[in-house]
Amino acid sequence: MSTSEREALDLDATDPGHRELFDVPPAQGGDYPEVAYFAGNSLGLRPKATRDELLEDLDAWAALGVEGHLDAARPWLPYHELLTAPAARLVGALPSETVVMNSLTVNLHLLMVSFYRPTRSRHRIVIEDSAFPSDSYAVRSQARFHGYDAEDAVIRLRPRPGEDSLRTSDVVEQLGGDVALVLLGGVNYLTGELMDIPTITKAGHLAGAVVGWDLAHAAGNVPLALHDWNVDFAAWCSYKYLNAGPGALAGAFVHERHLGADLPRFEGWWSTEAATRFEMKPEARPPATADAWQVSNPPIFSMSPVRTSLEIFDKIGIDVLRERSMRLTAYLEKQLAGMDVITPTDPARRGAQLSLRVQGAGEVSRRLRFEYGVIADAREPDVLRFAPVPLYSTYHDCWRAATALAEVMA
Ligand SMILES: *Cc1c(COP(=O)(O)O)cnc(C)c1O
């Protein structure tokens, strides 16, 4: 065993994560039985508890039929409320500002119904040029829905020539009086850049815009304080750092100052207050909480894994995870010395992700997987992403990734 491998194992002994709580897939190649998993920013691993707790909910249906709505150990009617407080704690929100529902892009649309209210003189939407395509399509379709030309309405922010990430000052300068909505990724999916959410939010408000955040890569990755930062609205998915499974239910945040306000919303029977829902009245009476943005009755068996996952975050704490995340990412960065890392080097400007510019990223990631058992994520044509996830990634995983990458690149 090399000195560097011994060193990685020593670090794992002194700074362990919580790998024992997760099922780590077997490797299909290389010298180790388990994969070194760096795709937790794409799909997090399954917590061991998820299976049993999902089966409990599933068996309540077998045992109770329709009576499970009230009589299940975790009754289905108020089930979504079990997720509200832990989700709120994770993103620094009040429970009244938080709801788990739908999927991410659907939530962005439902929130834009309320918060993208364009006028002829103020109808522009600001996003990053490297926004996730779903966000790009969503804002373009919103602009068109309101009768605007998407090319004209959507402003795409690009880093300065020769730079890979956006400077906060450059973002702020783009926020003119024609901007109706700023909708940025809290952590950029491609570069891993963590944006200065409070500063940009404040600047957007000064410019008279509404400021929403897509937290797909931020929730469960970095500590957030959505309420204190005065964010207008936000949405996030639960299958990346939140480990709630493929396509898992998403979260949504609406700031307290908008709750109970007379905003346009798309409504369904779950938009009405729970106490009178079953009076089956023709008009909704929405509660003054984020629950008013719900539309349909929620899928219990999809909420179950989110509940299990949020319990883990509650137990360990995002601040503790962030500390380990910074140590683990710094270690990986050191091991990758000499590679073209496009993620900011300042730990305060990134989460648990390092993106590398690598020619033939797709082929490199295939070789990493099948020859070394290292799971990274390629974004064609030339970006390779590694997410050392503080819950289950190890220093030894990082050592394996760096060693394998050096061999593949040689
Ligand atoms: C992962 C991700 C999505 C995915 O959208 P879904 O609606 O969950 O399919 C959207 N936006 C961003 C920024 C993402 O990272």
The ligand as a Gaussian input file, in Angstrom:
#p B3LYP/6-31G(d) Opt

LIG

0 1
 C      -31.438000      18.481000     -11.348000
 C      -31.961000      19.810000     -11.742000
 C      -33.244000      19.941000     -12.294000
 C      -34.110000      18.749000     -12.576000
 O      -35.437000      19.095000     -12.714000
 P      -36.619000      18.074000     -12.360000
 O      -37.805000      18.887000     -12.518000
 O      -36.359000      17.565000     -10.988000
 O      -36.531000      16.959000     -13.353000
 C      -33.679000      21.226000     -12.580000
 N      -32.908000      22.313000     -12.351000
 C      -31.655000      22.200000     -11.843000
 C      -30.818000      23.419000     -11.609000
 C      -31.145000      20.947000     -11.543000
 O      -29.911000      20.829000     -11.053000

